[in-house]
């Protein structure tokens, strides 16, 4: 089952036969359950109608990064390579790697959700050069997953999106592997110079309403700088890094990069549902912004790192 689109509270789902879907109320939410596994949790106040259709195409929401990634691969002379996709979703929707798979790349796709993995595994049957694994990735097992799949130390593209302790998975991976291009997700509303990351916990469970997930841009930039990467592009929560040896543009500072790549863009309407005032955070002095986040994330005390950075970073 895949959420195809949402328009003014009307949600359209593609449900390929023989998938079984159940809709249940739960507190203030509506749980949409496919094959006995919760796939979507929707707030009741935002739902007017749910439409399920077995004829809707599976891929209707392509990744917003595809054009930029294609441009970067072309500039770097990478036409056929190896990728790793951590948090591969269903292998189609939002996928940074589906076009690469179709183009003949080899790779590894990791996904922990059982329903999404079913679709992922089905799609990948037609692409024998791509390995799939249903796994909950952690900093402790990511190297073993890549080693088992015989991923080369230097491979071409890493896509990382697990909505949790992404920072520590990336940190562990970069201690051994060196992908040429990386697309990683950040908690984009946390501005420089604030460093934030969720700590690794085996029992971490995403509560999207809390917006307690991932890492800040500054935290990612610091890690990228340490391992020889430059920030090349940002589109809301997605950030693309490239190996500094293949720098394409002249450097700019992190604040200018953030302003051009995020602050100057239109704000999504769902920011209104955040548990803190996004505009207040974005416009606050760093010390005040830090306090806003401390207050908002107080239910998660001891489960995150939060500080102000004094470092400068090299950006593409």
C-alpha positions in Angstrom: 0.0 0.0 0.0 1.3 3.5 -0.9 -0.1 6.9 -0.1 -0.3 8.5 -3.6 -1.5 12.0 -2.8 -3.3 14.2 -0.4 -5.6 17.1 -1.4 -7.5 19.2 1.2 -7.9 16.3 3.6 -8.7 13.6 0.9 -6.1 10.9 0.9 -5.6 8.6 -2.1 -4.0 5.2 -1.5 -2.8 2.6 -4.0 -3.5 -0.9 -2.7 -2.3 -3.6 -5.0 -4.2 -6.9 -4.8 -4.1 -9.0 -2.6 -3.0 -6.5 0.0 -5.5 -6.2 2.9 -6.1 -2.7 4.4 -7.9 -1.9 7.7 -8.7 1.6 9.0 -8.9 2.0 12.8 -9.5 5.0 15.1 -6.8 5.4 17.8 -7.1 8.3 20.2 -6.8 11.4 18.0 -5.4 9.5 15.1 -6.6 7.2 12.3 -4.4 4.2 11.8 -4.2 2.8 8.2 -3.0 -0.7 8.5 -1.9 -2.9 5.6 -1.3 -6.6 6.0 -1.5 -6.3 9.8 1.3 -3.8 9.9 0.7 -0.1 10.6 1.8 1.9 7.6 0.3 5.4 8.1 -0.9 7.3 11.2 -3.0 10.3 10.2 -4.4 13.0 12.6 -8.2 12.8 12.6 -8.6 16.5 12.3 -6.8 16.5 9.0 -8.7 13.7 7.3 -11.9 14.3 5.3 -11.9 11.1 3.2 -9.8 8.0 2.5 -9.8 6.6 -1.0 -8.3 3.2 -1.7 -7.8 2.2 -5.4 -6.1 -0.9 -6.8 -5.8 0.7 -10.2 -3.7 3.7 -9.1 0.0 3.5 -10.2 2.5 2.7 -7.5 5.0 5.4 -8.4 3.3 8.8 -8.2 5.6 10.6 -5.9 9.1 10.7 -7.3 12.0 12.1 -5.3 12.5 15.8 -5.5 16.2 15.2 -5.8 16.4 13.3 -9.0 17.1 16.2 -11.4 19.9 17.5 -9.1 21.4 14.1 -8.6 21.4 13.4 -12.3 23.2 16.7 -12.9 25.8 15.9 -10.2 26.4 12.4 -11.5 26.8 13.8 -15.1 29.3 16.4 -13.9 31.3 13.8 -12.0 31.2 11.4 -15.0 29.3 8.7 -13.1 27.0 6.8 -15.5 27.0 3.4 -14.0 27.9 2.7 -10.4 27.1 1.2 -7.0 24.6 2.6 -4.5 23.4 2.0 -0.9 19.9 3.1 0.1 19.3 3.1 3.8 15.6 3.6 4.5 14.6 2.6 1.0 10.8 2.9 1.7 9.0 0.9 -1.0 11.7 1.3 -3.6 9.6 3.5 -5.8 7.9 6.5 -4.1 10.3 9.2 -2.9 13.2 7.0 -4.1 16.6 8.5 -4.9 17.8 5.2 -6.2 15.0 3.7 -8.3 16.2 5.5 -11.5 19.7 4.2 -10.8 18.4 0.7 -10.4 16.5 1.0 -13.7 19.7 2.3 -15.4 21.6 -0.9 -14.4 23.4 0.2 -11.3 24.2 -2.4 -8.6 23.4 -1.7 -5.0 21.9 -2.5 -1.6 18.5 -1.4 -0.4 17.7 -1.6 3.3 14.2 -1.2 4.8 12.7 -2.2 8.1 8.9 -1.7 7.6 7.5 -5.1 6.6 4.7 -3.8 4.3 7.0 -1.4 2.4 9.7 -4.1 2.2 7.2 -6.4 0.5 6.8 -3.9 -2.3 10.5 -3.2 -2.4 11.4 -6.9 -2.7 8.8 -7.4 -5.4 10.2 -4.5 -7.5 13.8 -5.6 -7.1 13.1 -9.1 -8.4 13.6 -7.7 -11.9 17.0 -6.2 -10.9 19.4 -9.0 -9.9 22.3 -6.6 -9.4 20.4 -5.0 -6.5 20.3 -6.7 -3.1 17.5 -6.1 -0.6 17.4 -6.7 3.1 14.6 -6.2 5.6 16.6 -4.7 8.5 16.5 -2.1 11.1 19.8 -0.3 10.6 21.8 0.9 13.5 25.4 2.3 14.1 26.2 -1.2 15.4 25.2 -3.2 12.4 25.6 -0.9 9.3 29.1 -2.0 8.5 28.1 -5.7 8.7 25.3 -5.1 6.3 27.5 -3.4 3.7 30.3 -6.0 4.2 27.8 -8.9 3.7 26.6 -7.3 0.5 30.2 -6.8 -0.7 29.8 -3.1 -1.1 33.2 -1.6 -2.1 34.9 0.8 0.3 34.6 3.5 -2.3 31.2 3.4 -3.9 29.2 6.0 -5.8 26.1 7.0 -4.0 24.6 6.7 -0.5 21.0 7.7 0.3 20.2 7.9 4.0 16.7 8.5 5.4 15.7 6.7 8.6 14.0 9.5 10.5 15.9 8.8 13.8 19.5 8.5 14.7 20.7 9.1 11.1 23.8 11.0 12.3 25.3 8.0 14.2 24.6 5.6 11.3 26.3 8.0 8.9 29.2 8.5 11.3 29.8 4.8 11.6 29.5 4.2 7.9 32.0 7.0 7.0 34.6 5.6 9.5 35.1 2.8 6.9 33.4 3.6 3.6 33.6 6.6 1.3 30.7 7.2 -1.1 31.3 9.8 -3.7 27.9 11.4 -3.4 25.6 11.3 -0.3 22.0 12.4 0.1 21.0 12.6 3.7 18.0 13.9 5.5 18.2 16.7 8.2 15.7 18.3 10.5 15.7 21.4 8.4 14.0 23.8 10.7 16.9 23.7 13.1 19.1 26.6 11.9 22.9 27.1 12.0 24.8 27.3 14.3 22.7 24.9 16.4 24.0 21.3 16.5 21.3 18.7 17.1 21.0 15.0 16.8 18.9 12.2 18.3 21.0 9.8 20.2 21.1 6.1 19.2 18.6 4.0 21.1 17.7 0.5 19.9 14.1 1.1 20.9 13.7 4.4 19.2 10.2 4.9 17.7 9.3 7.9 15.6 6.5 10.2 16.8 6.3 12.6 13.9 4.0 15.0 15.8 6.9 15.8 18.2 9.3 16.5 15.3 11.9 14.8 17.4 14.1 13.1 14.8 17.3 13.3 12.8 20.0 15.8 12.9 20.5 19.5 12.1 22.2 20.9 9.1 25.1 22.1 11.3 25.6 18.7 12.8 25.7 17.1 9.3 28.1 19.8 8.0 30.5 19.2 10.9 30.6 15.4 10.1 30.9 16.1 6.4 33.9 18.5 7.0 35.6 15.8 9.1 35.4 13.2 6.4 36.2 15.4 3.4 32.8 16.2 2.0 31.3 19.5 0.8 27.6 20.5 1.0 26.5 20.8 -2.6 22.7 21.2 -2.5 19.8 21.4 -0.1 16.0 21.1 -0.8 14.1 21.4 2.5 15.1 18.3 4.5 17.3 16.7 1.9 21.0 17.6 1.7 23.4 16.4 -1.0 27.1 16.1 -0.2 30.0 15.4 -2.6 33.5 14.2 -2.1 35.6 17.4 -1.7 38.1 16.1 -4.3 35.4 16.7 -6.9 34.2 20.2 -5.8 32.0 21.8 -8.5 31.5 25.3 -7.1 33.4 27.9 -5.1 32.8 27.7 -1.3 30.2 29.7 0.6 29.6 29.8 4.4 27.0 27.7 6.1 24.6 30.5 7.0 24.5 31.7 3.3 24.0 28.2 2.1 21.1 27.7 4.6 19.5 31.0 3.6 19.7 30.3 -0.1 18.7 26.7 0.1 16.0 26.8 2.7 15.1 30.2 4.4 14.3 31.8 1.0 12.0 29.0 0.0 8.2 28.9 0.7 7.2 27.4 4.0 5.2 24.1 3.8 1.8 24.4 5.5 2.5 21.5 7.8 5.0 23.7 9.7 1.9 25.1 11.4 1.4 21.8 13.1 4.8 21.7 14.7 4.9 21.7 18.6 7.0 24.9 18.5 6.8 28.1 16.5 9.0 27.4 13.5 9.3 31.1 12.5 10.3 32.1 16.0 13.0 29.4 15.9 14.3 30.5 12.5 14.5 34.2 13.5 15.7 33.8 17.0 19.3 34.5 18.2 21.1 31.2 18.6 20.9 31.1 22.4 17.1 31.7 22.2 16.7 29.1 19.5 18.6 26.6 21.7 16.1 27.3 24.5 13.1 26.9 22.2 14.3 23.4 21.3 15.2 22.5 24.9 11.7 23.3 25.9 10.0 21.5 23.0 12.1 18.4 23.4 11.9 18.3 27.2 9.9 15.0 27.1 13.0 13.4 25.5 15.5 14.5 28.1 18.7 12.5 27.8 17.9 11.3 24.3 19.5 14.0 22.2 22.6 16.2 21.8 22.1 19.9 21.5 24.6 22.7 21.5 25.9 25.8 19.6 28.7 25.3 17.1 31.6 27.8 16.8 33.2 26.0 13.8 33.3 27.2 10.2 32.6 24.8 7.3 33.7 24.5 3.7 30.7 24.2 1.4 30.6 23.5 -2.3 
